[in-house]
Each structure stands twice: as C-alpha cells, then as structure tokens.
C-alpha cells in the first residue's frame, strides 16, 4: 500500500485574524454600551430614591402627625 501524501497543514490567514480582531472590538464596544446604560439607570434610580426620602422627610417634619403613608398619598396627589 503506497504511503499517502502528507497533508498540508492549514493555517488561518490574515483575513481570519483581522475578522477576529474586528469581532472582538465590536463585542467590547457592545459590552461597554450595555454597562454604561446600566450605570446610568442605577444612578437615576438612586437619585429618585434620594429625592423621595427628602420629600418624605420634609413632609414628616413639616406636617407634624402625618404618617409615611399619608405623606405618600399627599405626594401622589400633587404629582
């Protein structure tokens, strides 16, 4: 039985590596965009909660015998 000719080893070409670099950069950019959006949403939620705390604190301080639920009702009625 004759020996089979040696197979030529295929190596990835320049286009393959270029496409892998482009894909990696695109994925990194998408990840950065998603993370930035999440951080902005978290900051907005935190600011909203701080404002609510300030409003309820002001309501409780200024209105005397009101409870938190009554302050919420007043705040919901005004906004």
Phi and psi in degrees as a GROMACS rama.xvg file:
@    title "Ramachandran Plot"
@    xaxis  label "Phi"
@    yaxis  label "Psi"
@TYPE xy
-71.3206  149.681  UNK-2
-69.0521  138.554  UNK-3
-73.3836  145.136  UNK-4
-64.6487  144.421  UNK-5
-63.6774  139.067  UNK-6
-78.4094  140.718  UNK-7
-80.0472  128.048  UNK-8
-76.2746  127.114  UNK-9
-86.0411  131.043  UNK-10
-116.223  144.285  UNK-11
-61.6476  139.489  UNK-12
-87.8483  -176.319  UNK-13
-64.7446  -36.6466  UNK-14
-64.1972  -37.1808  UNK-15
-61.6489  -49.472  UNK-16
-66.136  -37.4383  UNK-17
-62.914  -44.1542  UNK-18
-65.7759  -34.1278  UNK-19
-67.1744  -38.8875  UNK-20
-65.868  -45.4544  UNK-21
-62.1414  -43.2724  UNK-22
-62.2176  -42.808  UNK-23
-63.239  -42.8942  UNK-24
-64.9621  -41.0476  UNK-25
-63.3809  -42.7514  UNK-26
-65.2416  -40.259  UNK-27
-64.201  -39.5349  UNK-28
-64.926  -41.3078  UNK-29
-64.9186  -40.8372  UNK-30
-63.4511  -41.9478  UNK-31
-63.4771  -39.9152  UNK-32
-64.9186  -43.0406  UNK-33
-64.8949  -44.25  UNK-34
-63.5429  -41.5843  UNK-35
-61.8  -43.248  UNK-36
-62.3195  -42.3539  UNK-37
-64.0378  -41.0698  UNK-38
-64.8451  -42.6805  UNK-39
-63.1145  -41.1505  UNK-40
-64.3392  -41.386  UNK-41
-64.2083  -40.7225  UNK-42
-64.6818  -38.9932  UNK-43
-65.5937  -41.7658  UNK-44
-62.9283  -42.9219  UNK-45
-62.9171  -41.963  UNK-46
-64.1645  -42.3149  UNK-47
-60.5812  -42.5199  UNK-48
-66.8994  -37.1072  UNK-49
-64.7336  -41.3889  UNK-50
-64.8972  -42.8036  UNK-51
-60.2996  -44.1165  UNK-52
-59.6987  -42.2237  UNK-53
-64.9993  -42.2299  UNK-54
-64.8648  -45.7219  UNK-55
-66.1246  -38.9759  UNK-56
-61.5119  -43.4465  UNK-57
-63.4768  -43.4263  UNK-58
-61.2023  -46.4091  UNK-59
-67.2052  -36.5868  UNK-60
-70.619  -43.3074  UNK-61
-85.5617  -27.6614  UNK-62
-97.2268  4.58138  UNK-63
73.887  -99.8806  UNK-64
-95.7104  18.4065  UNK-65
-76.0412  149.945  UNK-66
-95.2677  172.743  UNK-67
-62.1703  -39.6971  UNK-68
-65.9339  -36.7989  UNK-69
-68.5679  -36.5952  UNK-70
-65.7773  -38.8197  UNK-71
-61.8364  -41.899  UNK-72
-63.062  -42.4899  UNK-73
-64.0359  -43.6542  UNK-74
-64.7995  -41.7221  UNK-75
-65.8147  -35.615  UNK-76
-67.7511  -33.873  UNK-77
-81.3018  -25.1724  UNK-78
